[in-house]
Amino acid sequence: MNNNIIETFNLSKIYHLKGKNRIQALDNVNLNICKGEKFGLLGPNGAGKTTMISILSTLIQPSSGYAIIDGDNILKNPNNIKSKIALMLGNDMIYYRITGYANLKFFCKVSDIKDYKQKIADISKEIGIEQWLNEYVESYSTGMKSKLSLCRILLLDPKILFLDEPTLGLDIKTTNFIIEKLIELDKTIFLTSHNMDVVEKLCSKIAFINKGKIIRVGSKEELRSILQKRVNIFIEIDENKNKLKEELEQQDYIKNVSNELKGLNIEISMRDSYYKLFPIFANYKITKIQEIDLSIEDMFLKIL
């Protein structure tokens, strides 16, 4: 049985600029996300993340290809899809010249949400902005605006949340608060970000995108297993550091050696070659050897 709630099929988007210039924002993207999965799309600025989420949320149409969202084709049944999703584009979908309460009431009315007064009271209290609801949004801090945006999409109670850089510009405390709330939700989440820490904390499945192409897709565990084939270690050395660096750089199993204040960082291409270092180290006065844990960020930097 197919448990996918989001599927894309050769999804492409080309933006035509003045003259003959064009930008290939998406290039034959094929992805699938299971119901209830928290999925992260990682990539640098301009990689195609916002275009991807804009197409899946039916804001724009692809140049070619299509996607199926909870059984509906984005090209044939966009209205069906809109009733199943909520979109958070940073703080761009709230109005600054009215109060926080007026914002939430407006979105409830547009979405035909019943008993909205009680729902606004409950969700704003849960998110921690109830005391600010009667203030104008233009006086809110960036973090408060993000919390108001989060309230808005939670009021809709959708099957799928599309979140485009939801923690951009936020302090660590607010970022962690939003991540914790999203983790608690029993919903499918499609998150785009260039913040590796946010994606690693929230998402169980991750895809890397660059220049419109999907470079790699996998669970956190699968990606870590790839990373574990490589080893990064730090060694502390009292003397002859440059001589050791030169010797290590001559070994074919060493990918990189870089200077640190008190020693060297060494990247080994395969863990199986780790033991080859020790006969070399025996000729130097090394006071510390420490293996460095690799993160999803390391994976991101290595594949782009």
Backbone as CSV, one residue per row, in Angstrom:
resi,resn,N_x,N_y,N_z,CA_x,CA_y,CA_z,C_x,C_y,C_z
1,MET,0.842,-1.211,0.000,0.000,0.000,0.000,0.867,1.248,0.000
2,ASN,0.540,2.195,-0.884,1.295,3.438,-0.986,0.912,4.375,0.152
3,ASN,1.888,4.701,1.000,1.640,5.570,2.145,2.117,6.995,1.895
4,ASN,2.466,7.300,0.635,2.972,8.633,0.320,1.842,9.650,0.316
5,ILE,2.073,10.768,1.002,1.092,11.853,0.989,1.523,12.970,0.039
6,ILE,2.829,13.018,-0.262,3.366,13.968,-1.242,4.279,13.203,-2.202
7,GLU,4.033,13.356,-3.504,4.889,12.752,-4.521,5.093,13.751,-5.650
8,THR,6.310,13.876,-6.116,6.575,14.725,-7.283,7.118,13.871,-8.421
9,PHE,6.771,14.263,-9.644,7.138,13.493,-10.818,7.790,14.430,-11.841
10,ASN,9.127,14.338,-11.942,9.893,15.158,-12.893,9.492,16.632,-12.827
11,LEU,9.380,17.134,-11.616,8.914,18.503,-11.415,10.004,19.494,-11.826
12,SER,9.655,20.401,-12.736,10.614,21.389,-13.232,9.970,22.770,-13.274
13,LYS,10.811,23.787,-13.089,10.336,25.158,-13.189,11.417,26.016,-13.813
14,ILE,11.043,26.726,-14.879,11.947,27.650,-15.567,11.346,29.048,-15.503
15,TYR,12.147,29.990,-15.015,11.737,31.385,-15.014,12.379,32.067,-16.216
16,HIS,11.563,32.695,-17.054,12.066,33.402,-18.239,12.244,34.876,-17.902
17,LEU,13.451,35.354,-18.042,13.776,36.736,-17.744,13.772,37.558,-19.023
18,LYS,14.101,38.836,-18.897,14.135,39.703,-20.070,15.172,39.202,-21.064
19,GLY,14.867,39.369,-22.332,15.771,38.869,-23.362,15.657,37.360,-23.471
20,LYS,16.764,36.683,-23.643,16.773,35.232,-23.781,17.232,34.527,-22.506
21,ASN,17.407,35.314,-21.449,17.869,34.724,-20.196,16.774,33.899,-19.536
22,ARG,17.183,32.832,-18.875,16.240,32.007,-18.146,16.947,31.348,-16.961
23,ILE,16.162,31.038,-15.950,16.690,30.380,-14.757,15.958,29.055,-14.560
24,GLN,16.723,27.983,-14.472,16.148,26.660,-14.191,16.101,26.506,-12.673
25,ALA,14.960,26.853,-12.083,14.832,26.823,-10.623,14.679,25.407,-10.091
26,LEU,13.964,24.556,-10.826,13.826,23.138,-10.481,14.100,22.310,-11.728
27,ASP,14.778,21.187,-11.549,15.210,20.384,-12.684,14.869,18.905,-12.450
28,ASN,13.685,18.500,-12.930,13.246,17.100,-12.858,13.359,16.523,-11.445
29,VAL,12.657,17.151,-10.521,12.703,16.733,-9.117,11.696,15.607,-8.863
30,ASN,12.183,14.518,-8.279,11.330,13.394,-7.898,11.527,13.113,-6.413
31,LEU,10.470,13.314,-5.653,10.510,13.103,-4.207,9.244,12.397,-3.758
32,ASN,9.312,11.717,-2.631,8.101,11.188,-2.004,8.232,11.316,-0.490
33,ILE,7.128,11.752,0.116,7.081,11.957,1.563,5.899,11.172,2.109
34,CYS,6.132,10.383,3.134,5.088,9.552,3.721,4.199,10.370,4.659
35,LYS,2.984,9.882,4.848,2.048,10.513,5.777,2.663,10.565,7.173
36,GLY,2.615,11.734,7.791,3.136,11.918,9.139,4.628,12.170,9.215
37,GLU,5.300,12.141,8.065,6.753,12.321,8.059,7.113,13.798,8.203
38,LYS,8.226,14.046,8.862,8.762,15.406,8.950,9.984,15.462,8.033
39,PHE,9.793,16.148,6.907,10.745,16.129,5.794,11.428,17.475,5.668
40,GLY,12.750,17.453,5.497,13.501,18.694,5.348,14.197,18.781,4.017
41,LEU,14.013,19.908,3.326,14.699,20.178,2.068,15.768,21.222,2.336
42,LEU,17.022,20.801,2.267,18.166,21.651,2.585,18.842,22.145,1.322
43,GLY,19.266,23.394,1.343,20.015,23.903,0.212,20.403,25.351,0.426
44,PRO,21.406,25.830,-0.301,21.815,27.234,-0.166,20.769,28.166,-0.762
45,ASN,20.925,29.458,-0.525,20.027,30.437,-1.129,20.072,30.309,-2.646
46,GLY,18.893,30.323,-3.266,18.815,30.213,-4.722,18.850,28.792,-5.241
47,ALA,18.767,27.810,-4.342,18.859,26.406,-4.770,17.561,25.896,-5.374
48,GLY,16.428,26.555,-5.086,15.134,26.106,-5.597,14.148,25.731,-4.507
49,LYS,14.503,25.977,-3.243,13.658,25.552,-2.127,12.298,26.262,-2.129
50,THR,12.310,27.590,-2.234,11.055,28.344,-2.191,10.197,28.041,-3.405
51,THR,10.823,27.875,-4.572,10.067,27.495,-5.771,9.372,26.160,-5.555
52,MET,10.077,25.220,-4.957,9.520,23.900,-4.701,8.282,23.986,-3.809
53,ILE,8.402,24.694,-2.709,7.295,24.778,-1.765,6.147,25.603,-2.341
54,SER,6.443,26.572,-3.193,5.404,27.380,-3.833,4.584,26.558,-4.811
55,ILE,5.238,25.644,-5.514,4.522,24.761,-6.439,3.655,23.764,-5.676
56,LEU,4.223,23.150,-4.649,3.483,22.133,-3.908,2.281,22.723,-3.164
57,SER,2.372,23.984,-2.789,1.256,24.642,-2.103,0.329,25.354,-3.078
58,THR,0.527,25.133,-4.367,-0.322,25.625,-5.480,-0.256,27.129,-5.690
59,LEU,0.773,27.802,-5.164,0.914,29.239,-5.417,1.336,29.509,-6.855
60,ILE,2.188,28.646,-7.402,2.620,28.781,-8.789,2.564,27.401,-9.444
61,GLN,2.588,27.384,-10.778,2.549,26.120,-11.506,3.935,25.754,-12.027
62,PRO,4.207,24.462,-12.145,5.485,24.038,-12.709,5.520,24.269,-14.212
63,SER,6.721,24.322,-14.767,6.866,24.397,-16.220,6.603,23.038,-16.855
64,SER,6.957,21.979,-16.141,6.672,20.622,-16.572,6.668,19.709,-15.366
65,GLY,6.135,18.500,-15.546,5.996,17.588,-14.435,4.779,17.934,-13.591
66,TYR,4.574,17.174,-12.525,3.424,17.404,-11.663,3.696,16.808,-10.283
67,ALA,2.754,17.019,-9.381,2.858,16.458,-8.040,1.487,15.986,-7.591
68,ILE,1.479,14.986,-6.724,0.256,14.478,-6.113,0.328,14.772,-4.620
69,ILE,-0.665,15.503,-4.114,-0.736,15.849,-2.698,-1.980,15.190,-2.113
70,ASP,-1.779,14.222,-1.246,-2.875,13.504,-0.603,-3.912,13.029,-1.632
71,GLY,-3.420,12.477,-2.728,-4.290,11.902,-3.748,-4.760,12.853,-4.822
72,ASP,-4.467,14.149,-4.693,-4.925,15.131,-5.682,-3.758,15.673,-6.490
73,ASN,-3.990,15.825,-7.773,-3.001,16.380,-8.689,-2.982,17.907,-8.546
74,ILE,-1.796,18.494,-8.376,-1.710,19.944,-8.166,-2.197,20.733,-9.373
75,LEU,-2.154,20.121,-10.558,-2.597,20.816,-11.771,-4.097,20.671,-11.992
76,LYS,-4.659,19.535,-11.597,-6.068,19.256,-11.871,-6.985,19.614,-10.707
77,ASN,-6.503,19.513,-9.480,-7.363,19.729,-8.312,-6.726,20.643,-7.270
78,PRO,-6.293,21.830,-7.663,-5.611,22.714,-6.691,-6.499,23.123,-5.527
79,ASN,-7.809,23.296,-5.762,-8.704,23.715,-4.677,-8.837,22.642,-3.608
80,ASN,-8.829,21.380,-4.020,-8.872,20.289,-3.037,-7.636,20.314,-2.152
81,ILE,-6.507,20.619,-2.774,-5.243,20.635,-2.031,-5.216,21.780,-1.032
82,LYS,-5.720,22.933,-1.413,-5.689,24.105,-0.532,-6.413,23.859,0.783
83,SER,-7.426,22.986,0.760,-8.188,22.702,1.980,-7.446,21.755,2.918
84,LYS,-6.336,21.161,2.438,-5.612,20.163,3.229,-4.279,20.667,3.756
85,ILE,-3.890,21.870,3.349,-2.539,22.334,3.662,-2.562,23.690,4.373
86,ALA,-1.450,24.017,5.004,-1.211,25.372,5.518,0.213,25.747,5.150
87,LEU,0.410,27.002,4.832,1.705,27.480,4.342,2.229,28.581,5.248
88,MET,3.510,28.464,5.625,4.169,29.499,6.418,5.408,29.965,5.672
89,LEU,5.338,31.176,5.144,6.464,31.779,4.429,7.102,32.838,5.326
90,GLY,7.833,32.386,6.322,8.397,33.334,7.280,7.281,34.130,7.927
91,ASN,7.398,35.458,7.910,6.353,36.337,8.455,5.612,37.082,7.353
92,ASP,5.689,36.578,6.119,5.137,37.316,4.984,3.620,37.230,4.885
93,MET,2.982,36.322,5.624,1.549,36.111,5.451,0.727,36.642,6.625
94,ILE,1.297,37.600,7.355,0.538,38.286,8.393,0.544,39.783,8.088
95,TYR,-0.467,40.474,8.613,-0.634,41.895,8.327,-0.172,42.719,9.524
96,TYR,0.706,43.666,9.264,1.369,44.408,10.341,0.529,45.554,10.895
97,ARG,-0.440,46.066,10.138,-1.163,47.270,10.551,-2.452,46.966,11.302
98,ILE,-2.630,45.732,11.697,-3.758,45.359,12.538,-3.213,44.547,13.716
99,THR,-4.057,44.227,14.653,-3.611,43.498,15.840,-3.382,42.023,15.524
100,GLY,-2.707,41.361,16.460,-2.507,39.932,16.305,-3.827,39.192,16.284
101,TYR,-4.746,39.590,17.159,-6.062,38.939,17.197,-6.804,39.139,15.881
102,ALA,-6.753,40.370,15.339,-7.439,40.643,14.073,-6.870,39.784,12.945
103,ASN,-5.563,39.562,12.966,-4.942,38.674,11.987,-5.536,37.274,12.070
104,LEU,-5.552,36.725,13.280,-6.023,35.351,13.450,-7.519,35.230,13.146
105,LYS,-8.291,36.226,13.546,-9.722,36.221,13.259,-9.966,36.263,11.749
106,PHE,-9.219,37.101,11.051,-9.374,37.206,9.594,-9.127,35.854,8.920
107,PHE,-8.013,35.183,9.291,-7.693,33.910,8.662,-8.715,32.827,9.033
108,CYS,-9.264,32.894,10.227,-10.325,31.959,10.605,-11.581,32.176,9.766
109,LYS,-11.937,33.435,9.548,-13.119,33.746,8.740,-12.926,33.275,7.298
110,VAL,-11.758,33.572,6.738,-11.477,33.174,5.355,-11.526,31.652,5.209
111,SER,-11.055,30.948,6.224,-10.980,29.488,6.169,-12.215,28.811,6.749
112,ASP,-13.230,29.626,7.124,-14.505,29.112,7.633,-14.295,28.210,8.854
113,ILE,-13.489,28.681,9.790,-13.215,27.925,11.012,-14.274,28.271,12.055
114,LYS,-14.967,27.255,12.556,-16.014,27.450,13.555,-15.383,27.602,14.952
115,ASP,-16.132,28.237,15.846,-15.683,28.423,17.241,-14.275,29.011,17.301
116,TYR,-14.012,29.973,16.429,-12.655,30.502,16.325,-12.201,31.248,17.580
117,LYS,-13.130,31.841,18.329,-12.725,32.594,19.518,-12.022,31.700,20.528
118,GLN,-12.615,30.542,20.794,-12.014,29.624,21.750,-10.721,29.036,21.205
119,LYS,-10.702,28.742,19.909,-9.500,28.170,19.303,-8.344,29.161,19.328
120,ILE,-8.636,30.428,19.048,-7.588,31.455,19.112,-7.058,31.568,20.535
121,ALA,-7.966,31.542,21.514,-7.549,31.652,22.918,-6.658,30.477,23.314
122,ASP,-7.047,29.270,22.898,-6.293,28.069,23.278,-4.911,28.035,22.628
123,ILE,-4.872,28.293,21.324,-3.606,28.165,20.594,-2.658,29.303,20.947
124,SER,-3.167,30.515,21.102,-2.297,31.645,21.456,-1.696,31.450,22.846
125,LYS,-2.456,30.821,23.745,-1.929,30.523,25.077,-0.845,29.459,24.989
126,GLU,-1.079,28.442,24.172,-0.097,27.369,24.002,1.209,27.906,23.424
127,ILE,1.111,28.823,22.475,2.291,29.371,21.818,2.917,30.497,22.649
128,GLY,2.157,31.052,23.573,2.717,32.049,24.482,2.626,33.481,24.000
129,ILE,1.590,33.803,23.225,1.442,35.196,22.767,0.087,35.786,23.148
130,GLU,-0.653,35.121,24.045,-2.010,35.571,24.358,-2.034,37.004,24.883
131,GLN,-1.020,37.415,25.632,-1.007,38.762,26.207,-0.690,39.846,25.182
132,TRP,-0.265,39.414,23.994,0.097,40.371,22.944,-0.962,40.471,21.838
133,LEU,-2.019,39.708,21.935,-2.970,39.624,20.827,-3.626,40.955,20.482
134,ASN,-3.811,41.830,21.453,-4.478,43.117,21.188,-3.510,44.232,20.804
135,GLU,-2.229,43.878,20.658,-1.228,44.844,20.200,-1.111,44.787,18.677
136,TYR,-0.742,45.914,18.075,-0.530,45.923,16.623,0.727,45.120,16.274
137,VAL,0.627,44.364,15.208,1.709,43.450,14.844,2.992,44.203,14.512
138,GLU,2.878,45.429,14.028,4.075,46.186,13.672,4.960,46.460,14.888
139,SER,4.399,46.326,16.097,5.191,46.521,17.316,5.776,45.209,17.832
140,TYR,5.475,44.098,17.178,5.981,42.792,17.603,7.466,42.656,17.279
141,SER,8.160,41.883,18.080,9.529,41.484,17.726,9.464,40.440,16.609
142,THR,10.615,40.144,16.009,10.654,39.124,14.956,10.172,37.782,15.478
143,GLY,10.586,37.446,16.698,10.159,36.187,17.289,8.659,36.128,17.515
144,MET,8.069,37.235,17.979,6.625,37.280,18.206,5.858,37.148,16.892
145,LYS,6.375,37.754,15.834,5.722,37.620,14.521,5.743,36.173,14.046
146,SER,6.871,35.494,14.289,6.968,34.089,13.893,5.992,33.226,14.694
147,LYS,5.849,33.529,15.977,4.890,32.782,16.792,3.458,33.039,16.330
148,LEU,3.159,34.271,15.923,1.831,34.573,15.396,1.593,33.800,14.096
149,SER,2.610,33.727,13.248,2.492,32.954,12.004,2.247,31.486,12.303
150,LEU,2.910,30.976,13.330,2.708,29.579,13.726,1.286,29.367,14.231
151,CYS,0.774,30.313,15.014,-0.620,30.239,15.467,-1.577,30.161,14.281
152,ARG,-1.314,30.970,13.279,-2.200,31.022,12.111,-2.325,29.669,11.440
153,ILE,-1.190,28.996,11.211,-1.274,27.719,10.496,-1.827,26.613,11.393
154,LEU,-1.614,26.713,12.712,-2.164,25.694,13.609,-3.680,25.826,13.726
155,LEU,-4.198,27.034,13.608,-5.646,27.241,13.631,-6.333,26.529,12.470
156,LEU,-5.649,26.434,11.355,-6.229,25.784,10.175,-6.338,24.275,10.356
157,ASP,-5.532,23.718,11.269,-5.525,22.282,11.554,-5.441,21.458,10.264
158,PRO,-4.406,21.693,9.436,-4.318,21.002,8.147,-3.667,19.625,8.286
159,LYS,-3.744,18.846,7.222,-3.036,17.563,7.177,-1.540,17.776,6.968
160,ILE,-1.203,18.824,6.184,0.187,19.037,5.775,0.585,20.476,6.054
161,LEU,1.759,20.651,6.652,2.317,21.987,6.859,3.490,22.181,5.906
162,PHE,3.444,23.253,5.129,4.569,23.660,4.296,5.218,24.876,4.957
163,LEU,6.474,24.728,5.348,7.176,25.760,6.099,8.435,26.166,5.345
164,ASP,8.477,27.411,4.902,9.628,27.907,4.149,10.465,28.807,5.052
165,GLU,11.633,28.314,5.462,12.542,29.061,6.346,11.797,29.637,7.557
166,PRO,11.120,28.786,8.351,10.285,29.312,9.444,11.056,29.928,10.592
167,THR,12.353,29.677,10.684,13.131,30.224,11.808,14.149,31.264,11.359
168,LEU,14.017,31.743,10.137,14.982,32.704,9.602,14.982,33.987,10.433
169,GLY,16.168,34.377,10.915,16.306,35.619,11.660,15.908,35.535,13.124
170,LEU,15.578,34.341,13.613,15.135,34.209,14.993,16.307,33.906,15.927
171,ASP,16.147,34.281,17.185,17.155,33.928,18.175,17.045,32.447,18.509
172,ILE,18.055,31.923,19.178,18.120,30.484,19.457,16.939,30.019,20.306
173,LYS,16.558,30.816,21.309,15.465,30.432,22.207,14.155,30.281,21.439
174,THR,13.831,31.242,20.587,12.589,31.184,19.811,12.645,30.054,18.791
175,THR,13.813,29.884,18.166,13.983,28.804,17.203,13.722,27.454,17.849
176,ASN,14.310,27.228,19.004,14.122,25.944,19.695,12.674,25.757,20.138
177,PHE,12.025,26.847,20.519,10.615,26.782,20.920,9.754,26.311,19.743
178,ILE,9.971,26.908,18.576,9.176,26.548,17.397,9.456,25.107,16.975
179,ILE,10.715,24.698,17.023,11.061,23.316,16.675,10.352,22.338,17.601
180,GLU,10.358,22.620,18.898,9.706,21.737,19.865,8.213,21.617,19.584
181,LYS,7.565,22.728,19.241,6.133,22.695,18.941,5.868,21.877,17.680
182,LEU,6.715,22.023,16.682,6.529,21.280,15.434,6.756,19.788,15.641
183,ILE,7.721,19.424,16.478,7.990,18.011,16.770,6.768,17.355,17.397
184,GLU,6.048,18.108,18.241,4.888,17.562,18.944,3.701,17.302,18.016
185,LEU,3.663,17.944,16.851,2.502,17.851,15.972,2.436,16.500,15.267
186,ASP,1.255,15.936,15.242,1.025,14.687,14.511,0.561,15.019,13.100
187,LYS,1.458,15.648,12.335,1.132,16.092,10.987,2.327,15.866,10.062
188,THR,2.043,15.851,8.773,3.117,15.814,7.787,3.692,17.222,7.664
189,ILE,5.010,17.323,7.736,5.670,18.626,7.636,6.682,18.588,6.494
190,PHE,6.594,19.589,5.625,7.569,19.782,4.546,8.263,21.103,4.836
191,LEU,9.520,21.009,5.256,10.274,22.181,5.702,11.406,22.477,4.734
192,THR,11.564,23.732,4.355,12.739,24.141,3.596,13.593,25.041,4.473
193,SER,14.901,24.885,4.353,15.799,25.699,5.170,17.225,25.583,4.651
194,HIS,18.049,26.581,4.987,19.491,26.422,4.799,20.174,26.298,6.159
195,ASN,19.346,26.194,7.209,19.858,26.024,8.569,19.904,24.531,8.892
196,MET,21.098,23.953,8.841,21.246,22.521,9.046,20.814,22.086,10.438
197,ASP,21.043,22.933,11.435,20.716,22.575,12.808,19.213,22.389,12.977
198,VAL,18.418,23.273,12.376,16.956,23.178,12.457,16.470,21.882,11.810
199,VAL,16.957,21.594,10.621,16.532,20.397,9.895,16.927,19.133,10.647
200,GLU,18.149,19.122,11.184,18.619,17.924,11.880,17.802,17.654,13.143
201,LYS,17.381,18.703,13.842,16.604,18.523,15.068,15.176,18.077,14.771
202,LEU,14.594,18.576,13.681,13.167,18.359,13.422,12.877,17.177,12.507
203,CYS,13.672,17.011,11.484,13.271,16.135,10.377,13.856,14.725,10.481
204,SER,13.044,13.756,10.086,13.489,12.363,10.058,14.013,11.979,8.684
205,LYS,13.603,12.713,7.662,14.062,12.464,6.294,14.534,13.777,5.698
206,ILE,15.642,13.731,4.970,16.279,14.957,4.485,16.671,14.800,3.020
207,ALA,16.451,15.861,2.254,16.937,15.912,0.873,17.810,17.144,0.721
208,PHE,18.859,17.025,-0.099,19.739,18.146,-0.406,19.468,18.596,-1.839
209,ILE,19.265,19.903,-2.009,19.004,20.459,-3.337,20.030,21.543,-3.639
210,ASN,20.496,21.578,-4.880,21.418,22.622,-5.314,21.208,22.866,-6.797
211,LYS,21.065,24.134,-7.170,20.842,24.523,-8.564,19.668,23.770,-9.177
212,GLY,18.622,23.583,-8.367,17.394,22.966,-8.865,17.397,21.462,-8.915
213,LYS,18.500,20.828,-8.583,18.602,19.370,-8.651,18.677,18.767,-7.254
214,ILE,18.019,17.639,-7.075,18.140,16.899,-5.824,19.444,16.115,-5.870
215,ILE,20.317,16.397,-4.899,21.638,15.770,-4.868,21.601,14.442,-4.132
216,ARG,20.890,14.411,-3.022,20.824,13.183,-2.233,19.587,13.227,-1.341
217,VAL,18.983,12.066,-1.096,17.823,11.939,-0.211,18.062,10.755,0.717
218,GLY,17.673,10.904,1.974,17.775,9.781,2.893,17.320,10.153,4.280
219,SER,17.176,9.147,5.112,16.873,9.404,6.518,18.129,9.931,7.198
220,LYS,17.956,10.500,8.379,19.128,10.964,9.121,20.097,9.814,9.372
221,GLU,19.538,8.657,9.660,20.386,7.496,9.943,21.177,7.078,8.704
222,GLU,20.518,7.092,7.536,21.198,6.718,6.293,22.304,7.705,5.960
223,LEU,22.023,8.980,6.147,23.030,9.998,5.858,24.201,9.908,6.819
224,ARG,23.905,9.620,8.076,24.987,9.471,9.043,25.849,8.255,8.728
225,SER,25.217,7.183,8.210,25.997,5.987,7.867,26.974,6.288,6.741
226,ILE,26.583,7.191,5.830,27.487,7.620,4.761,28.635,8.426,5.362
227,LEU,28.268,9.316,6.302,29.289,10.145,6.938,30.293,9.308,7.721
228,GLN,29.811,8.237,8.320,30.677,7.438,9.177,31.755,6.692,8.400
229,LYS,31.599,6.628,7.091,32.655,6.013,6.290,33.893,6.906,6.258
230,ARG,33.674,8.190,6.497,34.782,9.133,6.592,35.062,9.429,8.063
231,VAL,36.299,9.766,8.358,36.682,10.044,9.737,37.380,11.396,9.794
232,ASN,36.955,12.217,10.719,37.645,13.466,11.017,38.241,13.370,12.413
233,ILE,39.526,13.615,12.546,40.145,13.584,13.862,40.964,14.847,14.079
234,PHE,41.098,15.192,15.351,41.969,16.292,15.753,43.111,15.710,16.570
235,ILE,44.327,16.130,16.245,45.471,15.712,17.046,46.167,16.949,17.597
236,GLU,46.586,16.830,18.858,47.355,17.903,19.491,48.822,17.484,19.472
237,ILE,49.665,18.389,18.985,51.079,18.044,18.811,51.940,19.199,19.303
238,ASP,53.030,18.868,20.012,53.874,19.891,20.620,54.910,20.458,19.661
239,GLU,55.451,19.630,18.770,56.519,20.086,17.889,56.469,19.333,16.566
240,ASN,57.137,19.914,15.552,57.203,19.325,14.199,55.820,19.163,13.557
241,LYS,54.924,20.114,13.862,53.574,20.033,13.305,53.588,20.121,11.781
242,ASN,54.378,21.060,11.226,54.420,21.227,9.772,55.013,20.000,9.071
243,LYS,55.998,19.394,9.712,56.595,18.194,9.135,55.578,17.051,9.079
244,LEU,54.813,16.894,10.165,53.778,15.857,10.184,52.705,16.154,9.130
245,LYS,52.319,17.407,9.002,51.313,17.789,8.009,51.775,17.413,6.610
246,GLU,53.009,17.696,6.282,53.550,17.360,4.963,53.551,15.845,4.732
247,GLU,53.893,15.093,5.759,53.928,13.631,5.623,52.513,13.072,5.412
248,LEU,51.556,13.604,6.159,50.175,13.125,6.032,49.608,13.452,4.656
249,GLU,49.933,14.608,4.132,49.399,15.020,2.833,49.903,14.149,1.691
250,GLN,50.937,13.395,1.917,51.468,12.493,0.895,50.754,11.141,0.873
251,GLN,49.900,10.882,1.866,49.214,9.597,1.940,47.934,9.645,1.101
252,ASP,47.701,8.617,0.293,46.555,8.639,-0.615,45.210,8.485,0.100
253,TYR,45.184,8.017,1.334,43.926,7.835,2.064,43.535,9.073,2.863
254,ILE,44.394,10.105,2.842,44.100,11.362,3.540,43.442,12.325,2.567
255,LYS,42.221,12.793,2.911,41.521,13.737,2.041,41.947,15.179,2.296
256,ASN,42.207,15.492,3.561,42.562,16.887,3.863,43.254,16.964,5.221
257,VAL,44.205,17.879,5.326,44.860,18.183,6.601,44.870,19.700,6.755
258,SER,44.352,20.186,7.875,44.309,21.635,8.086,44.896,21.986,9.446
259,ASN,45.506,23.160,9.510,46.141,23.630,10.739,45.117,24.147,11.734
260,GLU,45.325,23.796,12.992,44.590,24.381,14.108,45.615,24.987,15.062
261,LEU,45.141,25.768,16.030,46.042,26.491,16.921,47.017,25.553,17.643
262,LYS,46.510,24.436,18.141,47.354,23.524,18.911,47.593,22.186,18.217
263,GLY,47.194,22.077,16.954,47.385,20.791,16.300,46.886,20.774,14.870
264,LEU,46.372,19.627,14.457,45.934,19.426,13.080,44.559,18.762,13.055
265,ASN,43.739,19.144,12.090,42.513,18.413,11.762,42.804,17.539,10.557
266,ILE,42.447,16.267,10.646,42.767,15.310,9.587,41.477,14.629,9.134
267,GLU,41.232,14.629,7.827,40.069,13.938,7.274,40.546,12.707,6.503
268,ILE,40.057,11.538,6.917,40.426,10.271,6.288,39.272,9.830,5.403
269,SER,39.575,9.383,4.185,38.536,9.063,3.216,37.701,7.854,3.626
270,MET,38.322,6.845,4.246,37.608,5.641,4.654,38.056,5.233,6.057
271,ARG,37.099,4.816,6.884,37.419,4.415,8.253,38.412,3.251,8.284
272,ASP,38.372,2.389,7.258,39.278,1.238,7.218,40.747,1.640,7.182
273,SER,41.010,2.906,6.830,42.408,3.369,6.738,42.900,4.010,8.037
274,TYR,42.044,4.068,9.029,42.361,4.733,10.290,43.671,4.194,10.898
275,TYR,43.828,2.854,10.889,44.976,2.221,11.557,46.309,2.626,10.932
276,LYS,46.293,3.076,9.668,47.535,3.432,8.984,48.192,4.665,9.586
277,LEU,47.421,5.438,10.350,47.960,6.660,10.945,48.935,6.384,12.089
278,PHE,48.704,5.321,12.817,49.435,5.138,14.072,50.942,4.903,13.899
279,PRO,51.397,4.166,12.868,52.847,4.083,12.664,53.485,5.437,12.371
280,ILE,52.712,6.332,11.721,53.211,7.684,11.438,53.247,8.498,12.729
281,PHE,52.160,8.422,13.513,52.084,9.186,14.757,53.189,8.785,15.737
282,ALA,53.630,7.536,15.651,54.633,7.044,16.607,55.945,7.814,16.528
283,ASN,56.168,8.505,15.406,57.411,9.258,15.213,57.312,10.710,15.687
284,TYR,56.165,11.082,16.254,55.953,12.468,16.674,55.439,12.502,18.119
285,LYS,55.622,13.642,18.748,55.169,13.820,20.120,53.727,14.337,20.111
286,ILE,52.790,13.385,20.047,51.373,13.718,19.993,50.775,13.532,21.383
287,THR,50.098,14.577,21.872,49.580,14.551,23.242,48.082,14.280,23.314
288,LYS,47.392,14.336,22.172,45.943,14.124,22.210,45.456,13.682,20.828
289,ILE,44.552,12.697,20.811,43.871,12.283,19.581,42.380,12.250,19.879
290,GLN,41.593,12.975,19.072,40.149,13.063,19.317,39.386,12.938,18.002
291,GLU,38.471,11.964,17.936,37.622,11.849,16.752,36.497,12.868,16.842
292,ILE,36.218,13.541,15.741,35.215,14.605,15.708,33.934,14.064,15.097
293,ASP,32.824,14.186,15.828,31.529,13.745,15.309,31.118,14.615,14.132
294,LEU,30.646,13.968,13.067,30.177,14.690,11.890,28.671,14.882,11.962
295,SER,28.224,16.036,11.511,26.806,16.366,11.550,26.227,16.370,10.142
296,ILE,24.902,16.603,10.073,24.257,16.749,8.771,24.849,17.934,8.017
297,GLU,25.294,18.948,8.752,25.928,20.101,8.114,27.192,19.677,7.369
298,ASP,27.955,18.783,7.972,29.157,18.284,7.301,28.795,17.585,5.991
299,MET,27.718,16.817,6.050,27.245,16.122,4.853,26.866,17.141,3.787
300,PHE,26.160,18.170,4.190,25.713,19.216,3.281,26.903,19.876,2.582
301,LEU,27.907,20.204,3.362,29.077,20.888,2.805,29.882,19.982,1.882
302,LYS,29.896,18.681,2.137,30.712,17.766,1.349,30.090,17.449,-0.016
303,ILE,28.743,17.457,-0.090,28.130,17.019,-1.343,27.875,18.160,-2.312
304,LEU,27.926,19.425,-1.866,27.658,20.544,-2.773,28.916,20.959,-3.513
